[in-house]
Amino acid sequence: MPLDSSLVGTKVGSIASEIDARWAMAYAASLGDYLPCYLDTGRPGGIVAHPMFAVCFEWPAAGSIRHKARATLSQDEAFRGVHATHQTIVHRLVHPPEHLVTTTELIGVERRKPGAYEVAKFDTINDKGMPVCTTYYGSLYRQVEVKGPDRPAATPSLPTLPQPVPPRNEIRVPISAGAAHVYTECARIWNPIHTDAAVAAKAGLPGLILHGTATLGMAVSRIIEAEAGGDPERVAQIYGRFGAMVLMPSEVIVRIDAREKCDDGEAVFFEAISTAGGHAIRNGLVILRP
């Protein structure tokens, strides 16, 4: 059955999350990122969470909106959904302990050559109603049709790399055999294709694959270290388009292509290349505040 574009506007309201230091520290450690600002609870002002930590407390809301959006799909069609694009605006980093509330809306459904593409928007605020982050989560349902007219999502525009240039830097990131298991438990994000070999095989995968958000988080960590002086507070926005699988054990090369001034500060363009072959992340972007 096709994905019905009339579902655009579907909402999931007010999913609360209690963020403690243990969860935030575990997430940073799962990325192999041991900056004191993530781990030193004796630090003046306490620790902050990694800029990609939003994926952790957005996960329950993602499950809820997917349940509603996939109501018209068969089980087999729903299983073909993959995380395709990810864009997070970081209004400010999370400072545990915090009580956060996330609301979600399906804001776009359209036809793409590989299948049906949908975008959900996540807005998270603190207990005072102040914005923490906004995420645009794009999913692609391979070989699934769309019912109704295309309704493309309105998402914030992004700076583009003006022309191909020699890369600024290449950073090799080792991926351990248990990276997906560690990330699953530390992020509290569970999808069996990442940790259950039988499920991965049933899905037609060559083996267990690392979460796309784990690859993106590892890349962001290396960019913070190489381009932001180790200061995650400078991260204003993150974008990536997911491609090739990252198998385990393996290695990912984070290639920093360029750094250019933009309206909101400086745009760092990057890609993550899987040594198993292909771009795990294309069109990667981290916008740094001045």
N, C-alpha and C positions, 0 to 999 in steps of 0.2 A: 504494500500500500504506500502511496506517496506521503511526503511530509507536507502538511497543510499550512499554507502561508497565512491562513486566517488565524493561526495561533499567535501571530505577532501581537504583542500587547499583553500576553499572559504574564501574570505576576506571582511571585512567592514573597510573602511579607515577613519581615522581622524574625530572622533566625539569630538567636543570641549565642555568643561565645564568651567563655571566660578564659582569658589569656594569662597564663602564669609563666614565671621565669623558666621553669623546667621545659615547657613545650618550646619556647623560643630558643633556648640554648640547644636543645636536641636538634631543632631544625638546622641551625647554623652548622652544627657538628656533622650532620648528614651530608652537607655540601663540602665537607673538608675545609670549612672556614672557621678559623680559631681567633679572629680578632677579639681583643679584650672587650670591646664595646658590646659584643654578643654574649660573652661568657663570664665576665668579671662582675659578680653581683655586689662586690664591695666598691665598685666604681662610683664616684660622686654622681648622683642623679640616677643611679641604677643602670641596667642594661637596656639596649634597644633590640628589636627584632630585625632580622635580615629584610631587605626591601622586597624580597619575593615571598616572605612569610604569609602574605595575604592569601596565597593559594590554600593554606591550611584551613583557615576559618571560613573560606568561601566554599570549601568542598561540600559540606552538608546542603548549602543552598544550591550548588550545582546539581547535586543528586535530585533535589526536589523539582527544579525547573526541567531537568531532563525527563523526569517521570511524566510531567504534564505534556512536554513537547513531543514525546515519543508515543503518545496515546494512540496515534493513527498508524504507527509502524508495527510490523510483525516483530517477533523476538529476534529473528535472524537479521532483519533490517536495522533494528536498534543496536545490535551487536557490531554493526559495521561503522558506527560512529567513532571518529577519532578527533582528538584535540588538534586543530589545524593552525589557529592563530591565537596570540595572547598579547593583550595590551593593558598595562596597569599604570594608572596615574597615582603617584605616591604623594598624597597631600601632606602627610607626615608619617614618620616611622612609628610603629607600635612600641609603647613603653610599658612592659608588664610590671605589675598586674593591671589588667584593664578589662572592662566589660564592654564588648562591642556588639553591634547589631547590624546584620546584613540583609538587605532587600534585593530582590532579583527580578528582572523583566526580560522576556524574550523580545528583542528589538529588531530582528531581521531574519528573513528566510528568502533564499534565492537559488536559482539554478546555477551550478558550476559544471564544467566539463566532466569532472570525476563523479559528481553526484549533487546532493542537496546540501547547501551550506546555511547554517544558522548562527546567529550571534546573540548571546545573552549578556546583559549588563548587570554588574554587581556594584551596589553602593553600600559602603560600610561607614558607620558613624560611631562615636563613643557615647557614653551615658549622658553627656551634656549636649548631644546633638551635633557635635562638630565633626566634619568630614575627616576620615582617615585615609581611605583609598577608593578608587573607582576602577573596575576592571571590565574589559570587553573580551569575552571568551568565545572564540569562534570554533564551531564543530563542523566536520564534514562527514556526511553519511554517504559512503561510497556506493555507487550504482543504485541510488534511491532517487525517485522522481519527486517533483514538487507539484502539489495541487494548488491551483490558483495563481494569481499574478506574482511575479517577483516583488518582494518588499525588502530592498537592501537596507542594511543598518546604517544609521548616521553615526559615524565614529569620528573622533578627533583626527584632524590631518596630522601628518608626520613629515619632518624634513626628509629629503632624499639625498643620497650620495650623488654629487654633481657629475662625476665621471670616474671610471676605474683608475685607481692609483695603486702604487706598490703598498703593501700592508705596513702599518706602523710597527706591529708586533705580532708574534705567534707564541702562544702559551700552550704547552702540552698538559693535559689533565688526565691522570690515570683513572680508569673506572674499574673498581674492584668487582670480583665475582659476586659479592653480596650487596652491591651498591643499591639495588632496587629494594631488597629486603630492609636494609637500614633506613632508606628514605621513606618507605611505606610506614614503618613504625614511628619514626621521628616526626614525620609530617602529619601522621594520622590520616593518610590518603590511601585507600585500599581499592585496587583494581587487580583482579587475579592474573591478568595477562603479564603483569610485571613480576609476580612471585610464584605462580603455580605453573610448572612446566606443562602439565597435562592440558590446562586451559589455553596456554599459549599455542600449543600444538594444534588444538581444535580450531583455533582462530586462524590457522595457516601460517603462523610465525615460525621462523627458523630457530627460535629459542626465546628465553626471557629477554625483554627489552626494558631499558631504563625509562622512567617517566620523562616526558618532554619538559615538565616544569623543573625536574631535577637538573637536566642538562642546561636549561635556561638559568636556573639559580647558580649553578657552578660557573657559568660564563659571566654572570653579573658580578660574582665574587671576585673573579680575576680582573674584571674591568675596574672595579672599585679600588683594588690594590694597585693596578698599573696606571690608571688615569685620574683617580679621585683622591690620591694621597691617603688611601685607607679610610676615607670618611664616608660611610653609607648615607649620612644625612644629606649629602649632595644629590642623591638620586631622586629625580623628579618624575621620570617616566621610563618604562621598560616596554619594549616591543620585540616580538619574534614570530617567525612563521616556521612551523615545524615541518620537517621533511624526512630524511633518512633515519632509520632505526639505529639506536645505540645498543649494541649487544654487550654482554658481560662475560668475562673480563675483556676490556679493550682500552682504547684511549681516544680522547676527543681533543682536537686542536682548536683552541679559541683564537681566531684570526681577527685582530683589530685592524680594520681597513683604513679608517680615517677619523679625524676629529675636526669638527667644523663649528663655527659659531652659529647659533640659531636664536629665535625669538626668546626662548626661555632659558638660555644659557649656552651650553655647548653640547653638540650631538656627537656621541661616539658610535660609529657604525662598525658592526662586527658580524661574523658568521662563526658557526661551530661545525667543524667537519669531523665526521665519524671515520675512524681508521678502517671500519668495516666497509666503507664506501659511501660517499655522498654527503650532502649537507644536512646535518641534523637540525640546524637552525639557519634559515635564510633571512636576509633583510633585517638582521638584528640591530637594535638601537637602544642605547641608554642615554637619556638626556640628563645632564648634570647641571645643577644650579650653580650660579657664579660663586 
